[in-house]
Amino acid sequence: MDQTLTVPEPALRLLVERGFDATSVDQLAGALGMSRSTFFRRYGTKEDMVFSDMDPVIDAVQRQLAVPGRGIAERVSAAALAVFDHHTSRPEASALRFRLVHEVPSLRDRELVSTHRYERAFRRGIRAALGVDPGLETAQLGVVAYAAAVVAVHNAFLRSWLSDPDDTLRGRLSAELAQLAALFLPRIEGTGPVPDPAGGGRVVVAVADAGANTGEVIEAVRQALEAGDTPARPTHR
């Protein structure tokens, strides 16, 4: 992954120790050994600095999703694990940012934007790999749900790791991503059953005289089933 721009750990530590609002850009620049103008050129605002690794990580996701010769489930798993590996490879910086995000409302808002960007990257990559057109068709809605589920599950595992680093979490995340692929890809690719939105099974029209006995009603239903009538409720006349 491109590490040309990462979140500077000394600056994060200063924000945690002194408080986000109480720490000036001059103080952050000093902690990083650069001038105020260099800080602004490199990072922009304090909020931008906290999430300064976002673009390289998004780029890595897009690259993994575009790798040819691999199945979409493998691409999605590789992309999500690349994000997980990025954060867990710098545990101190990730833990400091995690703390800041929970303490500073503006950073929580920024994190929501980040989540949306990840979901969009996965949506676009999955859609491009499968040749799914935008819109509200079944496959596109499946892509939307799949991308959202991947990001949500990844974030849940990352939060768990930040709270209690565990070397088994990466493998468990990989297994969970495989389960998500098995759940969503059949619908997206049109190889699995599409759920009945009404939640019911097949309904047929069976027409019988009002005075028909039970045997005659059953026979009318049998004939309707065999004929494959248009779905509706059985009726009497």
C-alpha positions as a printed Julia matrix, in Angstrom:
237×3 Matrix{Float64}:
   0.0     0.0     0.0
   1.15    3.51   -0.79
   2.47    5.02    2.44
   3.43    8.42    1.01
   0.89   10.08    3.31
   0.15    8.53    6.68
  -1.36    9.88    9.88
   1.52   11.36   11.92
   1.57    9.63   15.29
   3.3    12.47   17.22
   0.56   14.88   16.17
  -2.19   12.45   17.17
  -0.56   11.99   20.57
  -0.42   15.75   21.06
  -4.11   16.08   20.21
  -5.0    13.38   22.73
  -2.83   14.85   25.47
  -3.78   18.51   25.06
  -7.24   18.16   23.59
  -8.29   18.57   19.98
  -9.69   22.09   20.26
  -6.94   23.29   22.6
  -4.13   22.25   20.27
  -3.12   24.79   17.63
  -1.83   24.11   14.15
   1.43   25.79   15.17
   1.84   23.25   17.97
   1.11   20.37   15.63
   3.57   21.68   13.06
   6.21   22.06   15.75
   5.66   18.47   16.92
   6.21   17.32   13.35
   9.26   19.51   12.76
   7.71   21.58   10.01
   6.46   25.11    9.5
   2.82   26.16    9.73
   2.68   26.7     5.96
   4.16   23.26    5.28
   1.59   21.7     7.59
  -1.26   23.33    5.67
   0.21   22.31    2.31
   0.68   18.73    3.43
  -2.4    18.12    5.56
  -4.83   21.01    5.34
  -6.94   21.25    8.49
  -6.52   19.37   11.75
  -9.45   17.16   10.76
  -7.8    16.45    7.41
  -4.61   15.43    9.19
  -6.39   12.91   11.4
  -7.72   11.17    8.27
  -4.76   11.92    6.02
  -4.29    8.25    5.1
  -7.79    7.98    3.66
  -6.9     8.55    0.0
  -4.02    6.01   -0.1
  -6.25    3.41    1.55
  -9.11    4.08   -0.88
  -6.63    3.75   -3.74
  -5.53    0.37   -2.36
  -9.15   -0.8    -2.2
  -9.73    0.23   -5.8
  -6.59   -1.55   -6.97
  -7.52   -4.79   -5.23
 -11.03   -4.72   -6.68
  -9.64   -4.22  -10.18
  -7.1    -7.07  -10.13
  -7.8    -9.26  -13.19
  -7.95  -13.05  -13.12
  -9.46  -13.28   -9.63
 -13.01  -13.94   -8.54
 -15.02  -11.07   -7.09
 -15.18  -12.7    -3.65
 -11.38  -12.92   -3.58
 -11.03   -9.31   -4.71
 -13.44   -8.0    -2.09
 -11.74   -9.99    0.65
  -8.29   -8.76   -0.42
  -9.51   -5.16   -0.47
 -11.11   -5.33    2.98
  -8.11   -7.12    4.47
  -5.8    -4.49    2.99
  -7.67   -1.83    4.95
  -7.56   -3.96    8.1
  -3.82   -4.59    7.67
  -3.14   -0.9     7.14
  -4.71    0.05   10.45
  -3.35   -2.86   12.47
   0.18   -2.33   11.13
   0.3     1.01   13.01
  -1.4     0.09   16.28
  -0.4     3.19   18.26
  -1.58    5.65   15.62
  -4.79    3.69   15.06
  -5.53    3.58   18.79
  -4.93    7.31   19.16
  -7.23    8.13   16.27
  -9.86    5.75   17.61
  -9.81    7.64   20.91
  -9.96   11.03   19.21
 -12.91   10.04   17.04
 -14.88    9.02   20.11
 -14.05   12.25   21.94
 -14.48   14.87   19.19
 -17.9    15.34   17.5
 -16.44   16.85   14.32
 -14.22   13.8    13.9
 -17.18   11.47   14.37
 -18.89   13.31   11.52
 -15.75   12.96    9.43
 -15.66    9.24   10.17
 -19.17    8.91    8.74
 -17.92   10.55    5.55
 -15.04    8.07    5.49
 -17.42    5.13    5.85
 -19.47    6.46    2.94
 -16.32    6.76    0.8
 -15.34    3.17    1.57
 -18.81    1.91    0.68
 -18.75    3.87   -2.57
 -15.34    2.44   -3.49
 -16.57   -1.1    -2.88
 -19.83   -0.48   -4.76
 -18.03    0.87   -7.8
 -15.4    -1.86   -7.78
 -17.91   -4.7    -7.41
 -20.21   -3.2   -10.01
 -17.36   -2.76  -12.5
 -16.03   -6.28  -11.93
 -19.46   -7.84  -12.47
 -20.68   -5.5   -15.19
 -23.71   -4.39  -13.17
 -25.41   -1.23  -14.39
 -26.39    1.51  -11.92
 -30.06    1.78  -11.05
 -32.55    0.04   -8.84
 -32.48   -3.4   -10.42
 -32.06   -6.47   -8.24
 -28.34   -6.89   -9.03
 -27.52   -3.24   -8.31
 -29.41   -3.32   -5.02
 -27.49   -6.47   -4.16
 -24.21   -4.65   -4.83
 -25.29   -1.8    -2.55
 -26.15   -4.25    0.24
 -22.97   -6.29   -0.28
 -20.69   -3.24   -0.14
 -22.4    -1.88    2.97
 -22.16   -5.26    4.7
 -18.45   -5.63    3.88
 -17.62   -2.2     5.32
 -19.81   -2.72    8.4
 -18.29   -6.12    9.18
 -14.75   -4.83    8.6
 -15.36   -1.88   10.93
 -16.77   -4.16   13.62
 -13.66   -6.36   13.52
 -11.36   -3.33   13.49
 -13.1    -1.82   16.53
 -12.78   -5.15   18.3
  -9.07   -5.27   17.47
  -8.55   -1.7    18.69
 -10.25   -2.53   21.98
  -8.37   -5.8    22.42
  -5.7    -6.68   19.82
  -6.08  -10.33   18.9
  -4.05  -12.09   16.21
  -7.0   -14.38   15.39
  -9.26  -11.53   14.31
  -7.81  -11.24   10.81
  -8.58  -14.89   10.06
 -12.06  -14.55   11.49
 -12.65  -11.46    9.38
 -11.54  -13.36    6.28
 -14.0   -16.16    7.09
 -16.81  -13.68    7.66
 -16.09  -11.99    4.31
 -16.38  -15.4     2.63
 -19.78  -15.84    4.27
 -20.91  -12.45    2.99
 -19.84  -13.38   -0.53
 -21.81  -16.62   -0.33
 -24.85  -14.69    0.86
 -24.84  -11.79   -1.62
 -23.13  -12.93   -4.82
 -25.74  -15.51   -5.9
 -28.39  -12.82   -5.89
 -26.16  -10.28   -7.64
 -25.06  -12.76  -10.3
 -28.54  -14.18  -10.75
 -27.55  -17.71   -9.72
 -29.62  -17.9    -6.52
 -33.29  -17.65   -5.6
 -34.82  -14.19   -5.41
 -36.91  -13.84   -2.23
 -40.64  -13.33   -2.68
 -41.26   -9.72   -1.51
 -44.68  -10.74   -0.22
 -43.07  -13.42    1.89
 -45.4   -16.14    0.6
 -45.3   -19.03   -1.76
 -47.21  -19.63   -4.99
 -50.87  -18.55   -5.02
 -53.37  -19.82   -7.58
 -56.92  -19.05   -8.67
 -59.39  -21.85   -8.06
 -63.0   -21.26   -9.2
 -65.84  -23.42   -7.91
 -69.61  -23.13   -7.59
 -70.87  -21.66   -4.34
 -72.52  -24.95   -3.46
 -69.51  -27.09   -4.29
 -68.52  -29.75   -1.79
 -65.03  -30.25   -0.41
 -64.05  -32.75   -3.06
 -65.09  -30.4    -5.84
 -63.09  -27.51   -4.33
 -60.0   -29.7    -4.03
 -60.41  -30.78   -7.63
 -60.7   -27.13   -8.73
 -57.47  -26.28   -6.88
 -55.71  -29.27   -8.46
 -56.74  -28.2   -11.94
 -55.6   -24.62  -11.28
 -52.2   -25.83  -10.09
 -51.78  -28.01  -13.15
 -52.81  -25.17  -15.45
 -50.44  -22.69  -13.77
 -53.05  -19.96  -13.52
 -52.12  -16.32  -12.77
 -51.36  -15.92   -9.05
 -54.31  -14.79   -6.97
 -56.37  -16.0    -4.06
 -58.61  -19.05   -4.42
 -62.24  -17.92   -4.81
 -65.7   -19.41   -4.93
 -68.46  -18.24   -7.18
